[in-house]
Amino acid sequence: MTDTYEVVVVGGGAAGLSAALVLGRARRSVLVIDGGEPRNAPAAHMQGYLTRDGMSPAEFLAVGREEIARYGVELVRDLAVDVARDADGEFDVTLGGGRRVHGRRLVVATGLADELPAVPGVAERFGRDVLHCPYCHGWEVRDQAFGVLATTPMGVHQALMVSQWSKDVTLFLHTVAEEELTDDDLRRLAAAGVAVVPGEVAGLDVVEDRLTAVRLADGTAHERSVLFVAPRPVPRTGLLEQLGADLQETPFGSYAAVDPTGLTSVPGVWAAGNAIGFGEQVVNAASGGYRAGATINGELLFADLDAAVRV
Ligand SMILES: Cc1cc2nc3c(=O)[nH]c(=O)nc-3n(C[C@H](O)[C@H](O)[C@H](O)COP(=O)(O)OP(=O)(O)OC[C@H]3O[C@@H](n4cnc5c(N)ncnc54)[C@H](O)[C@@H]3O)c2cc1C
C-alpha cells in the first residue's frame, strides 16, 4: 500500500523542517523522511542563528520537530532510497525500510557529508577543537593558538580568514608543496603574521581530552589548541540524480541547480539547504526551506484551480 501526501520532504534538518512547517501551516498533508544525521551533529553549539545563537543543534531540531507536529506534519526516521517521477509528474518514493509513499511535490533537503582529512585524531575531535568554519566556532576559540591543516593551496585562504579571530596562526603545509604558494600568498601570510610550517602532519597530541599539539611526521610537535581543517564536502544529490536534475559544479562539489525559489530543473522538485550549496548555514537553510514550502503551496493551489476550471 502506498500513502499519498501533497508534499514529501526528504531530509529533516533546518531546510526540510522549515519547508514542512510552512506547508503544514498552509494545511497541506506533508511527510518528512529523515535519516537523522544533520551535518552539525558533532558540534555542541550552533552559532549565528539570530535568537538561537549557542543553542545545541539537537535541541534546535527537537524544537523544530515539535513545531511541525502541531500542524499534523508526519515525520518518519528512515532514508529515502529510491525516487521516480510518474506519468502525471508526481513522485513515488521508496524508504529503506520498504515503505512506499507518493507525493505530488518533492523537497530534497538532504544536506551534505563532510569527508575529513585522513590524519589520525581529526575525525574524533571534529566539531570540538578540530574545526572547519570560523563563523561557526571562531568566537569561542578566539585568541587561542590556531593551526591550519592545508590539504590544498586553499589552506592559505583558510589561514588568512581565521587570522581575524587569533593573531597566533600556524599554517601546516602537510600535503601542499611550498612551491604551490604564490608570491601573493606569501605576502598576505606575512602581513597577517601567519607562520608557515612545511612537512606532513602525522597526528595530534591530546592531553585530558584537549588538543595540545600538532605532530609532524619528523616527530616535531607544535603546540596548538585548535586545528582548522577543510573537509571535502560530499553533497547528498543521489535522489536528484535519479530524477535527472541538473547539478551545477562549484569548487566545493556539485549541487542542485535551482531558481530563486529552490525549484530544480525537474518540475515539481524543490531543493534547499546544503543540497543547493556548500555555504548554506543553518539560517540560510531554514530560509531556503521556507521559501520552497511557500512556493509549493501557491503552485499546488493554482494547479488545482486551473484543473478545476478546465473540467
Ligand atoms: C561541525 C559543524 C559545525 C557547524 N556549526 C554551525 C553553526 O554554528 N552555525 C551554522 O549556521 N551552521 C553550522 N554548521 C553548518 C550546518 O550544519 C549546516 O548549515 C546545516 O546543517 C544545513 O542544514 P540542511 O537542512 O541543509 O542539512 P542537514 O542539517 O545536514 O540535514 C539534512 C538531513 O537530511 C537527512 N538525509 C540525508 N539524506 C537522506 C535521505 N536519502 N533520506 C532521508 N533523510 C536524509 C540527514 O540525515 C539529515 O538529518 C556546522 C557544520 C559542521 C560540520
The ligand as an SDF file (V2000), in Angstrom:
LIG
                    3D

 53 58  0  0  0  0  0  0  0  0999 V2000
   30.9000   20.7130   12.9250 C   0  0  0  0  0  0  0  0  0  0  0  0
   29.9550   21.6860   12.2840 C   0  0  0  0  0  0  0  0  0  0  0  0
   29.5030   22.7830   12.9620 C   0  0  0  0  0  0  0  0  0  0  0  0
   28.6180   23.6740   12.3750 C   0  0  0  0  0  0  0  0  0  0  0  0
   28.2180   24.7540   13.0820 N   0  0  0  0  0  0  0  0  0  0  0  0
   27.3560   25.6290   12.5340 C   0  0  0  0  0  0  0  0  0  0  0  0
   26.9540   26.7840   13.2670 C   0  0  0  0  0  0  0  0  0  0  0  0
   27.3850   27.0130   14.4040 O   0  0  0  0  0  0  0  0  0  0  0  0
   26.0850   27.6400   12.6610 N   0  0  0  0  0  0  0  0  0  0  0  0
   25.6040   27.4250   11.3950 C   0  0  0  0  0  0  0  0  0  0  0  0
   24.7880   28.2270   10.9170 O   0  0  0  0  0  0  0  0  0  0  0  0
   25.9920   26.3340   10.6790 N   0  0  0  0  0  0  0  0  0  0  0  0
   26.8430   25.4380   11.2180 C   0  0  0  0  0  0  0  0  0  0  0  0
   27.2410   24.3350   10.5050 N   0  0  0  0  0  0  0  0  0  0  0  0
   26.6510   24.1150    9.1640 C   0  0  0  0  0  0  0  0  0  0  0  0
   25.2740   23.4180    9.3370 C   0  0  0  0  0  0  0  0  0  0  0  0
   25.4950   22.1120    9.7870 O   0  0  0  0  0  0  0  0  0  0  0  0
   24.5050   23.4120    8.0070 C   0  0  0  0  0  0  0  0  0  0  0  0
   24.3750   24.7460    7.5600 O   0  0  0  0  0  0  0  0  0  0  0  0
   23.1030   22.8270    8.1680 C   0  0  0  0  0  0  0  0  0  0  0  0
   23.1540   21.5780    8.8060 O   0  0  0  0  0  0  0  0  0  0  0  0
   22.4080   22.7100    6.8030 C   0  0  0  0  0  0  0  0  0  0  0  0
   21.0790   22.2680    7.0110 O   0  0  0  0  0  0  0  0  0  0  0  0
   20.3960   21.2470    5.9900 P   0  0  0  0  0  0  0  0  0  0  0  0
   18.9800   21.1270    6.4550 O   0  0  0  0  0  0  0  0  0  0  0  0
   20.6620   21.6290    4.5960 O   0  0  0  0  0  0  0  0  0  0  0  0
   21.1670   19.8530    6.1890 O   0  0  0  0  0  0  0  0  0  0  0  0
   21.3470   18.9390    7.4790 P   0  0  0  0  0  0  0  0  0  0  0  0
   21.2040   19.6940    8.7210 O   0  0  0  0  0  0  0  0  0  0  0  0
   22.6260   18.1940    7.2740 O   0  0  0  0  0  0  0  0  0  0  0  0
   20.1220   17.9420    7.4020 O   0  0  0  0  0  0  0  0  0  0  0  0
   19.9930   17.0040    6.3450 C   0  0  0  0  0  0  0  0  0  0  0  0
   19.1720   15.8480    6.8770 C   0  0  0  0  0  0  0  0  0  0  0  0
   18.7910   15.0180    5.7660 O   0  0  0  0  0  0  0  0  0  0  0  0
   18.9560   13.6810    6.1440 C   0  0  0  0  0  0  0  0  0  0  0  0
   19.1070   12.8800    4.9290 N   0  0  0  0  0  0  0  0  0  0  0  0
   20.1350   12.8640    4.0460 C   0  0  0  0  0  0  0  0  0  0  0  0
   19.8720   12.0210    3.0330 N   0  0  0  0  0  0  0  0  0  0  0  0
   18.6480   11.4840    3.2960 C   0  0  0  0  0  0  0  0  0  0  0  0
   17.8360   10.5350    2.6300 C   0  0  0  0  0  0  0  0  0  0  0  0
   18.2090    9.9740    1.4810 N   0  0  0  0  0  0  0  0  0  0  0  0
   16.6630   10.2100    3.2010 N   0  0  0  0  0  0  0  0  0  0  0  0
   16.2400   10.7680    4.3570 C   0  0  0  0  0  0  0  0  0  0  0  0
   16.9820   11.6970    5.0250 N   0  0  0  0  0  0  0  0  0  0  0  0
   18.1680   12.0250    4.5010 C   0  0  0  0  0  0  0  0  0  0  0  0
   20.1770   13.6680    7.0410 C   0  0  0  0  0  0  0  0  0  0  0  0
   20.2080   12.5020    7.8350 O   0  0  0  0  0  0  0  0  0  0  0  0
   19.9460   14.9570    7.8490 C   0  0  0  0  0  0  0  0  0  0  0  0
   19.1750   14.6970    9.0060 O   0  0  0  0  0  0  0  0  0  0  0  0
   28.1520   23.4500   11.0540 C   0  0  0  0  0  0  0  0  0  0  0  0
   28.6220   22.3310   10.3330 C   0  0  0  0  0  0  0  0  0  0  0  0
   29.5120   21.4560   10.9260 C   0  0  0  0  0  0  0  0  0  0  0  0
   30.0240   20.2980   10.1520 C   0  0  0  0  0  0  0  0  0  0  0  0
  1  2  1  0
  2  3  1  0
  2 52  2  0
  3  4  2  0
  4  5  1  0
  4 50  1  0
  5  6  2  0
  6  7  1  0
  6 13  1  0
  7  8  2  0
  7  9  1  0
  9 10  1  0
 10 11  2  0
 10 12  1  0
 12 13  2  0
 13 14  1  0
 14 15  1  0
 14 50  1  0
 15 16  1  0
 16 17  1  0
 16 18  1  0
 18 19  1  0
 18 20  1  0
 20 21  1  0
 20 22  1  0
 22 23  1  0
 23 24  1  0
 24 25  2  0
 24 26  1  0
 24 27  1  0
 27 28  1  0
 28 29  2  0
 28 30  1  0
 28 31  1  0
 31 32  1  0
 32 33  1  0
 33 34  1  0
 33 48  1  0
 34 35  1  0
 35 36  1  0
 35 46  1  0
 36 37  1  0
 36 45  1  0
 37 38  2  0
 38 39  1  0
 39 40  1  0
 39 45  2  0
 40 41  1  0
 40 42  2  0
 42 43  1  0
 43 44  2  0
 44 45  1  0
 46 47  1  0
 46 48  1  0
 48 49  1  0
 50 51  2  0
 51 52  1  0
 52 53  1  0
M  END
$$$$
